[in-house]
Amino acid sequence: MKSIFDSFSGSEAEYVYEVLSAYLQVLKSGLRKYGLEENLTNPTLFRALMLLFPTVAERVADRYANDYSVGNFENVVGPLFTRLKKADLEKPGSSIAELHETFKRALRSGFTIGRGAGK
């Protein structure tokens, strides 16, 4: 949790709970797609996902004007789970940093800048 402490600087405990609860609900839902929701308690997996929180929260803030709802977290995090291999989530290994990098790459992949229609 230390890795996300700065993200909540000055926030009330209730607000921190609401935001983290929404994030964790989306993570559990993403893991459920692989039948691995119980793996959320795996220390390596949990810590790597917590390290990812500031990146995800920043995207939610940019796209949805600081509305940290389950739906908005789902829109940002959902594609991550479609780009990951089940093995990355099933047996995350022992390197938090490596797993975090895997998550960051999966979050970034698929990003494109398209041309507007008619151009």
N, C-alpha and C positions, 0 to 999 in steps of 0.2 A: 504494500500500500504506500510505502515511502515514495515510490516512483511517480505516483499521481498526486501526492500531497500538494505540490506547488500549483497544480491545476485548479485547486479549490481554495486558494489563498483568500482568507477573509469571508468565506461562505459559511452560512449557518449549517449546523449538523443535519437538519431536516432536508435542506436543499441537496446536500452532498448525498444523502441517502436516496433521494428521488432520482437523481441523475445516475448514480451507480446502479441502482436497482433496474432502471431502464436498460442500461448497457448490459448488465448481467443477464437480463431476460432475453435479450437478443442473442447473446453468446450461447445461452442454453438452447435456444431455438435452433441456432445454426448447428450446434453439435447434435441435436436430436435428429436432424436430417440424415446423419450417419449412424444413428443409434448409439451415440456416445455421450449423451448428456451428463452421465455420471462422471465422465472424465474432466469436467470442469473443476473438480476438486483435486486433480493431479497437480502437485506443486509446480512442476515445470511449466505445464500448460497454463495454469492460472497466472503465474507470474509473467509469462510472455504476453498473455492477453492484457494484463494490467499495464505492462510497458507500452502496449499499443494504444491504450486509452487516450493519451494526450493527442495523438495524431488523428484518431477517429473523432474525438470531441471537437478538435479544431475544424475538421471538415463539416461536422454538424453545425457548428457556430457559423461558418461561412455560408453554407447553403440554406440554413433555416433560421437565421437571425437568433441564435442562442436558444432555440426551442429543442431541448434535449428529451424529446419524447421517444417512446419505444419505436414508433413508426419511423421517425427520422434517423434513429440509430440503425434501424433495419435497412433503410435505404442506403446507408453508407457501408455498413458491415456485411449485409447480405451477400453481395458479390464476392466477398472474401471467401466465404464457405463454398461457393461454387468453383473457385479456382484452386482450392487446396486438395491435396490427396488425403484420403482417409487415413493412411499410414502416419501422416504428420500429426494427426489428432489422436489416433489410437495409441501410438507408441512415440510420444514426443521426445524421448531421449532425456539427456540430463543437461544439455546446454540451453539455458534460457536465452542467451544472446543469439544463438543460431536459429532457434525457433522464432524469436521475435523478428529476425531478419527475413525469415521465410514468410511470416505474416505480412510484413511491410511490402515485400515484393508482390505478394498476391493482391494486396490492396491497391498497389500502383498499376499492376498489369491490366490491360484492357482499356486504359485511358487513351482516348484519341481526341483530336481537335478536327472536327469536320467542317467542310465549307457549307455555307448557307445555301438553301435551295435556290436554284436559278442562277448560280454564279459559276 
